[in-house]
Amino acid sequence: MTTLVWFKRDLRTTDHAVLAEAAARGPVLPLYIVEPELWALPDASGRQWAFVAECLEALQQELAALGMPLVVRIGDAVEVLSELVPTQNIDLILSHEETGNAWTYARDLRVAEWARSAGVTWRETQSAGVVRRLKTRDGWAARREARMRQPQVEAPAVLAPLAIEAGTIPSAKDLKLSDQCPERQKGGRNEALSLLGSFLTSRGQTYRKAMSSPLDGEWACSRLSPHLAFGTLSSREAVQASAARKAEVKGTRAGWTGAMQSFQARLAWRDHFMQKLEDEPRIETHALHSAYETLRPREPDPVRLAAWEAGETGLPFVDACMRYLTATGWLNFRMRSMLMAVASYHLWLDWRATGAVLARRFTDYEPGIHWSQSQMQSGTTGMNTVRIYNPVKQGHDQDPTGVFTRRWVPELNAVPGEFLQEPWRWDEAGSILGRGYPEPVVDVKAAAKVAREKVWAVRRGDAFRTEAAEVVRKHASRKDGPRHFVNDREPKRTRRKPNSQLSLDL
Ligand SMILES: Cc1cc2nc3c(=O)[nH]c(=O)nc-3n(C[C@H](O)[C@H](O)[C@H](O)COP(=O)(O)OP(=O)(O)OC[C@H]3O[C@@H](n4cnc5c(N)ncnc54)[C@H](O)[C@@H]3O)c2cc1C
């Protein structure tokens, strides 16, 4: 009998427990299902697919070298599986657990029901540190760490060839995905290993200091996010490689120890945020604290939304970041937070609409991180710091020379440095604003003040606090874990109560 290995967001052969288990059992049919309905969702985009397609090509070669190339089929998962299972003598389907969006969750339920009725076993294995059916967050971090310490699983030495047509990997155009991203990161296992290697040996040295700058962060951050999202590298591989590097650099004073600690903290955050969506899938569609459900109009102001989406808000640093993201498919954490915060506070747009825009723009879209972070940066969780970034201040802090802003907003080239982040204050602003570059869509300080008052008004009262305490109980990290998250800062020893924090970045 043959085991079918269903590849999802785990596009590798090394440290792939499912593939190893299947190979030990006998013949293996390695399958990837291209699901057009999934790729037509509002959070999917051409850049994501183009990245995945490159990963699939690489995986096809890896598997072919072992003896059995990847089989690719296009269509509905239940239909594809119902056709393959009887014709290929399959008695067992194995895959990794997927913490995906509501659509993949519903699809998995359908597949499970079909498998039961078809009399075939479908067994899912835990992926990374996310625990399915977790009862309590107490002890979660220790469980994750134990898992990260487990030895990596070697790729099978050989796979028996099966007589089955491999199928073709469709292009983005075939899937009717037209999104362009000229400077997108490339997919594939070799790319992932090369990024990991260069980060651990050279690029990562200034990670801690450089990560918040959109210019320096492009180089100093690991850039592993799309690879972790689609599994060309397992998070255990990243955790163990950075632990080895940390041990190697112990005692040196060149910044490496701190860099490795910060990197490992973020890898832990990854699982921490994904665990939230695993525990509560409605985070994708509902405010974590119900008091915020109707805080902002569900129908976002179309003019403001369009301006933000196009990088035409008239707020130079916001526009520069959005245009950079559009062109590259990546942005550092601090600037993702700022884009979301400006949309949610200054422009008062609902996080579901803006979250979908950002999801499509991120090559590394990972539903668990994305929707948890989108809510956190929009102040709808009831338990995190409400941080209203001032985009003018961020521009000065993170782009002090203005080189990033000028590169992505060339309309402002004539504006002197002093006024670059606030061109409306320049005497000659009339020559530019409204003539090639827009007037600011809002008054930054006034809009932040109004938003602060509206958010603050919701945070009063016993009912608010009772529900906030419940959110903390269910989702907050514990003392033994990655601790409370104050945006991109390292956890500090002394911290105010999680549900009483509100800061205005004026
Ligand atoms: C609104 C918003 C949406 C986001 N959406 C995504 C998303 O869809 N996919 C995604 O991978 N990341 C997302 N992030 C988190 C973070 O910005 C990216 O992981 C990071 O910028 C990716 O770059 P890197 O791989 O160089 O990160 P590094 O700094 O090198 O970090 C290494 C890895 O740790 C994880 N990580 C880093 N920062 C965080 C964080 N704050 N929370 C959780 N995990 C983290 C990622 O897997 C990352 O690849 C989002 C952040 C915000 C504010």
Ligand as a Chemical Component Dictionary entry (heavy atoms), coordinates in Angstrom:
data_LIG
# 
_chem_comp.id                   LIG 
_chem_comp.type                 NON-POLYMER 
_chem_comp.pdbx_formal_charge   0 
_chem_comp.three_letter_code    LIG 
# 
loop_
_chem_comp_atom.comp_id 
_chem_comp_atom.atom_id 
_chem_comp_atom.alt_atom_id 
_chem_comp_atom.type_symbol 
_chem_comp_atom.charge 
_chem_comp_atom.model_Cartn_x 
_chem_comp_atom.model_Cartn_y 
_chem_comp_atom.model_Cartn_z 
_chem_comp_atom.pdbx_ordinal 
LIG C1  C1  C 0 0.400  44.243 10.931 1  
LIG C2  C2  C 0 1.475  43.178 10.854 2  
LIG C3  C3  C 0 1.298  42.087 10.036 3  
LIG C4  C4  C 0 2.274  41.086 9.974  4  
LIG N1  N1  N 0 2.058  40.028 9.127  5  
LIG C5  C5  C 0 2.997  39.052 9.039  6  
LIG C6  C6  C 0 2.793  37.955 8.151  7  
LIG O1  O1  O 0 1.769  37.853 7.459  8  
LIG N2  N2  N 0 3.770  37.009 8.080  9  
LIG C7  C7  C 0 4.918  37.078 8.847  10 
LIG O2  O2  O 0 5.779  36.193 8.739  11 
LIG N3  N3  N 0 5.105  38.100 9.706  12 
LIG C8  C8  C 0 4.199  39.097 9.826  13 
LIG N4  N4  N 0 4.412  40.149 10.691 14 
LIG C9  C9  C 0 5.544  40.075 11.647 15 
LIG C10 C10 C 0 6.894  40.674 11.206 16 
LIG O3  O3  O 0 6.745  41.986 10.759 17 
LIG C11 C11 C 0 7.585  39.830 10.130 18 
LIG O4  O4  O 0 7.646  38.483 10.548 19 
LIG C12 C12 C 0 9.019  40.268 9.854  20 
LIG O5  O5  O 0 9.055  41.625 9.498  21 
LIG C13 C13 C 0 9.595  39.403 8.737  22 
LIG O6  O6  O 0 10.909 39.770 8.413  23 
LIG P1  P1  P 0 12.132 38.826 8.798  24 
LIG O7  O7  O 0 11.889 37.434 8.352  25 
LIG O8  O8  O 0 13.373 39.475 8.294  26 
LIG O9  O9  O 0 12.075 38.876 10.390 27 
LIG P2  P2  P 0 13.163 38.638 11.509 28 
LIG O10 O10 O 0 13.199 39.866 12.330 29 
LIG O11 O11 O 0 14.428 38.162 10.958 30 
LIG O12 O12 O 0 12.475 37.522 12.431 31 
LIG C14 C14 C 0 12.626 36.114 12.185 32 
LIG C15 C15 C 0 11.273 35.473 12.102 33 
LIG O13 O13 O 0 10.571 35.610 13.335 34 
LIG C16 C16 C 0 9.170  35.789 13.086 35 
LIG N5  N5  N 0 8.776  37.116 13.555 36 
LIG C17 C17 C 0 9.493  38.254 13.508 37 
LIG N6  N6  N 0 8.821  39.274 14.075 38 
LIG C18 C18 C 0 7.644  38.758 14.483 39 
LIG C19 C19 C 0 6.517  39.309 15.153 40 
LIG N7  N7  N 0 6.485  40.583 15.508 41 
LIG N8  N8  N 0 5.462  38.504 15.406 42 
LIG C20 C20 C 0 5.498  37.199 15.069 43 
LIG N9  N9  N 0 6.540  36.616 14.440 44 
LIG C21 C21 C 0 7.602  37.389 14.159 45 
LIG C22 C22 C 0 8.994  35.665 11.568 46 
LIG O14 O14 O 0 8.679  34.339 11.245 47 
LIG C23 C23 C 0 10.351 36.059 11.045 48 
LIG O15 O15 O 0 10.638 35.539 9.773  49 
LIG C24 C24 C 0 3.456  41.176 10.765 50 
LIG C25 C25 C 0 3.630  42.299 11.582 51 
LIG C26 C26 C 0 2.658  43.286 11.622 52 
LIG C27 C27 C 0 2.880  44.481 12.508 53 
# 
loop_
_chem_comp_bond.comp_id 
_chem_comp_bond.atom_id_1 
_chem_comp_bond.atom_id_2 
_chem_comp_bond.value_order 
_chem_comp_bond.pdbx_ordinal 
LIG C1  C2  SING 1  
LIG C2  C3  SING 2  
LIG C2  C26 DOUB 3  
LIG C3  C4  DOUB 4  
LIG C4  N1  SING 5  
LIG C4  C24 SING 6  
LIG N1  C5  DOUB 7  
LIG C5  C6  SING 8  
LIG C5  C8  SING 9  
LIG C6  O1  DOUB 10 
LIG C6  N2  SING 11 
LIG N2  C7  SING 12 
LIG C7  O2  DOUB 13 
LIG C7  N3  SING 14 
LIG N3  C8  DOUB 15 
LIG C8  N4  SING 16 
LIG N4  C9  SING 17 
LIG N4  C24 SING 18 
LIG C9  C10 SING 19 
LIG C10 O3  SING 20 
LIG C10 C11 SING 21 
LIG C11 O4  SING 22 
LIG C11 C12 SING 23 
LIG C12 O5  SING 24 
LIG C12 C13 SING 25 
LIG C13 O6  SING 26 
LIG O6  P1  SING 27 
LIG P1  O7  DOUB 28 
LIG P1  O8  SING 29 
LIG P1  O9  SING 30 
LIG O9  P2  SING 31 
LIG P2  O10 DOUB 32 
LIG P2  O11 SING 33 
LIG P2  O12 SING 34 
LIG O12 C14 SING 35 
LIG C14 C15 SING 36 
LIG C15 O13 SING 37 
LIG C15 C23 SING 38 
LIG O13 C16 SING 39 
LIG C16 N5  SING 40 
LIG C16 C22 SING 41 
LIG N5  C17 SING 42 
LIG N5  C21 SING 43 
LIG C17 N6  DOUB 44 
LIG N6  C18 SING 45 
LIG C18 C19 SING 46 
LIG C18 C21 DOUB 47 
LIG C19 N7  SING 48 
LIG C19 N8  DOUB 49 
LIG N8  C20 SING 50 
LIG C20 N9  DOUB 51 
LIG N9  C21 SING 52 
LIG C22 O14 SING 53 
LIG C22 C23 SING 54 
LIG C23 O15 SING 55 
LIG C24 C25 DOUB 56 
LIG C25 C26 SING 57 
LIG C26 C27 SING 58 
# 
